[in-house]
Amino acid sequence: MEDFFSRSEALLGGKVMESLRNVRVILFGVGGVGSWCAEALVRTGLTHLTIVDGDSVQPSNVNRQLPATRETLGRPKVEVLKERLLSINPDAEIEAVFENYYADGKTEGGADLMIGGYDYIIDAIDSVAAKTDLIINATRTRGVKIFSSMGAALRFDPTKVTTGELMSIQGDALAKAVRTRMKKIGLHPYRKVKCVYSTEQPQSCETRGSLMQVTAVFGCTLASMVINDLRVSSFVQ
């Protein structure tokens, strides 16, 4: 598969590509943000990826979610996405978990996800309770780094997408809701959490509309956080 990733290696170098082949990443949520993150990672050279999502493809997903087409309606998103990722790199190890994250490192069905067995956790969860729990658990798990997505809905402008630390983000309702829940339950991250968010003022919309040109940029930014962290790590070593 070397030729398929030659352009990645030309820019990133051999050390980073080797790291991409060896690190283990788990991604929670493969909708409008997470699905594009998964594709960006695998197209760059990542080979060990677990994707977790308990939803199936719905008609309303087609406007922005990678697994969603007319032909995939009703199928589990993780199943469709796994097929696509393996079509990009058949040598990749893609584990698809068709359940939603619940609490204490488990899914709603009780499956233990063993988040400590991964190098990176990527959070693209919509649920405030699940997102909060995942962030807290990840930050108290030694050796694991987490990158989290805040709200991508109700925005038009992809140029307003940026990154910041969870406790400092302003103007994002999801970040505020997560911080409020942390305060309510009396638990906070054990270390800083870098997030992708938008500085654009959210629009008013009855059904929380969202657009691919924004959600996909969120997803690609999450992927870049992992890749750039590996770049920094390779320079330090």
C-alpha positions in Angstrom: 0.0 0.0 0.0 3.0 2.3 0.0 2.1 4.1 -3.2 -1.4 4.9 -1.9 0.1 6.9 0.9 3.2 8.3 -0.9 1.8 11.9 -0.8 1.1 11.6 2.9 4.6 10.4 3.6 6.1 13.1 1.3 4.7 15.7 3.6 4.7 14.0 7.0 7.8 11.9 6.8 8.5 8.3 7.6 8.4 8.6 11.4 4.9 10.1 11.4 3.7 7.5 8.9 5.1 4.7 11.1 3.2 6.2 14.1 0.0 6.3 12.0 0.4 2.6 11.3 1.0 1.8 14.9 -1.3 4.0 17.0 -4.8 2.9 18.1 -7.6 5.3 17.8 -11.2 5.0 19.0 -13.9 7.3 17.5 -17.3 7.9 19.2 -20.0 9.1 16.8 -19.8 8.7 13.0 -22.3 11.2 11.9 -21.8 14.5 10.2 -18.5 15.1 12.0 -17.1 11.7 13.0 -17.6 10.0 9.6 -15.4 12.6 7.9 -12.8 12.4 10.6 -12.6 8.6 10.1 -12.1 8.9 6.4 -9.4 11.6 6.8 -7.5 9.5 9.2 -7.6 6.3 7.1 -6.8 8.2 3.9 -3.7 9.7 5.6 -2.4 6.3 6.7 -4.0 5.3 10.0 -4.5 1.6 10.2 -6.0 0.8 13.6 -9.4 2.4 14.2 -12.5 1.5 16.3 -15.7 3.3 15.4 -18.6 3.4 17.8 -22.1 4.5 17.0 -25.5 2.9 17.7 -27.5 4.7 15.0 -28.6 3.6 11.6 -28.7 5.7 8.4 -31.8 8.0 8.2 -33.0 10.1 5.2 -32.2 13.3 7.1 -28.5 12.2 7.3 -27.9 12.3 3.6 -27.2 16.0 3.4 -24.0 15.7 5.5 -23.0 12.3 6.7 -20.5 10.1 4.8 -22.2 6.8 5.3 -25.6 8.1 4.2 -26.9 7.5 0.7 -30.2 6.3 -0.7 -28.7 2.9 -0.9 -27.6 2.7 2.7 -30.9 3.9 4.4 -31.6 1.7 7.5 -28.2 0.2 7.7 -25.9 0.7 10.8 -23.7 3.7 10.1 -20.6 1.9 11.5 -21.2 -1.0 9.2 -21.4 1.2 6.1 -18.4 3.3 7.1 -16.3 0.2 7.8 -16.9 -1.0 4.3 -15.9 2.3 2.9 -12.8 2.6 5.0 -11.7 -0.9 4.0 -12.2 0.0 0.3 -9.7 2.8 0.9 -7.2 0.5 2.7 -8.0 -3.2 2.8 -5.1 -3.7 5.1 -6.5 -1.5 7.8 -8.0 -3.0 11.0 -11.4 -1.4 11.4 -13.6 -2.5 14.4 -17.2 -1.4 14.1 -19.2 -1.3 17.4 -22.9 -0.8 16.7 -23.8 0.7 20.1 -23.8 4.1 21.7 -21.4 5.2 24.4 -23.3 5.2 27.7 -21.2 5.6 30.9 -18.1 4.3 32.7 -16.4 3.3 29.5 -19.3 1.1 28.4 -21.9 1.1 25.7 -25.7 1.1 26.2 -25.6 -2.7 25.8 -22.9 -3.0 28.5 -19.9 -3.8 26.3 -16.7 -2.7 27.9 -14.8 -0.5 25.4 -11.5 -0.5 27.4 -10.6 3.1 26.4 -7.3 2.6 28.2 -6.2 0.4 25.3 -6.1 3.3 22.9 -3.6 6.1 22.2 -6.3 8.6 21.1 -10.0 9.0 21.8 -12.0 11.2 19.4 -15.3 12.4 20.7 -18.0 13.3 18.1 -20.9 12.5 20.4 -24.1 14.6 20.4 -25.4 13.6 23.9 -24.3 16.0 26.6 -24.4 13.3 29.3 -22.4 10.8 27.2 -19.9 13.4 26.0 -19.3 14.7 29.5 -18.8 11.2 30.9 -16.4 10.3 28.1 -14.3 13.4 28.5 -13.9 12.9 32.3 -13.1 9.2 31.9 -10.6 9.8 29.1 -8.7 12.5 31.0 -8.3 10.3 34.0 -7.0 7.4 31.9 -3.2 7.5 31.7 -1.5 7.5 28.3 -4.7 8.4 26.4 -5.3 11.7 24.6 -8.8 13.0 23.8 -9.9 15.5 21.2 -13.5 16.6 21.3 -16.1 18.2 18.9 -18.4 20.9 20.1 -21.5 22.1 18.2 -21.4 22.1 14.4 -25.1 22.6 13.8 -26.7 25.9 12.9 -23.6 27.3 11.2 -23.0 28.4 7.6 -19.4 29.4 7.5 -16.6 26.8 7.6 -13.9 29.5 7.8 -15.1 30.2 11.4 -14.1 26.6 12.6 -11.2 26.7 15.0 -9.8 24.9 18.1 -9.6 25.8 21.7 -9.6 24.4 25.3 -13.0 23.2 26.6 -13.1 25.3 29.7 -12.3 28.5 27.7 -14.6 28.2 24.7 -17.2 31.0 24.4 -20.3 31.2 22.3 -20.8 27.4 21.9 -24.0 26.0 23.6 -22.7 22.5 23.7 -19.4 23.4 25.4 -21.4 25.4 27.9 -23.8 22.5 28.5 -20.9 20.1 29.1 -19.3 22.5 31.6 -22.7 23.0 33.3 -23.1 19.2 33.7 -19.6 18.8 35.0 -20.4 21.4 37.7 -23.7 19.7 38.5 -22.2 16.3 39.0 -19.1 17.7 40.7 -16.5 16.2 38.3 -14.2 18.0 35.9 -11.5 17.0 33.4 -8.2 15.9 35.0 -6.3 17.8 32.3 -7.0 20.2 29.5 -9.2 19.1 26.6 -8.6 20.5 23.1 -11.8 20.9 21.1 -12.9 21.9 17.6 -15.7 24.5 17.6 -17.0 27.5 15.6 -16.8 31.1 16.5 -19.8 31.8 14.2 -23.0 32.9 16.0 -25.4 30.0 15.7 -28.5 30.6 13.5 -32.1 30.3 14.6 -33.6 27.1 13.2 -36.5 24.9 14.3 -34.9 21.6 13.6 -31.2 22.3 14.3 -30.2 22.3 10.7 -26.6 21.5 9.7 -24.5 21.5 6.5 -21.8 19.2 5.3 -19.4 22.1 4.4 -19.3 22.8 8.2 -19.6 19.4 9.7 -16.9 17.9 7.4 -14.5 20.7 8.3 -15.1 19.8 12.0 -14.3 16.2 11.2 -11.2 16.9 9.2 -10.0 19.3 12.0 -10.4 16.5 14.5 -8.3 14.2 12.3 -5.6 16.9 12.0 -5.4 17.1 15.8 -4.3 13.5 15.9 -1.9 13.8 13.0 -0.4 17.0 14.2 0.0 15.6 17.7 1.9 12.7 16.2 4.1 15.1 14.3 5.0 16.9 17.5 5.7 13.7 19.2 8.0 12.5 16.5 10.1 15.7 16.7 10.3 15.3 20.5 11.6 11.7 20.3 
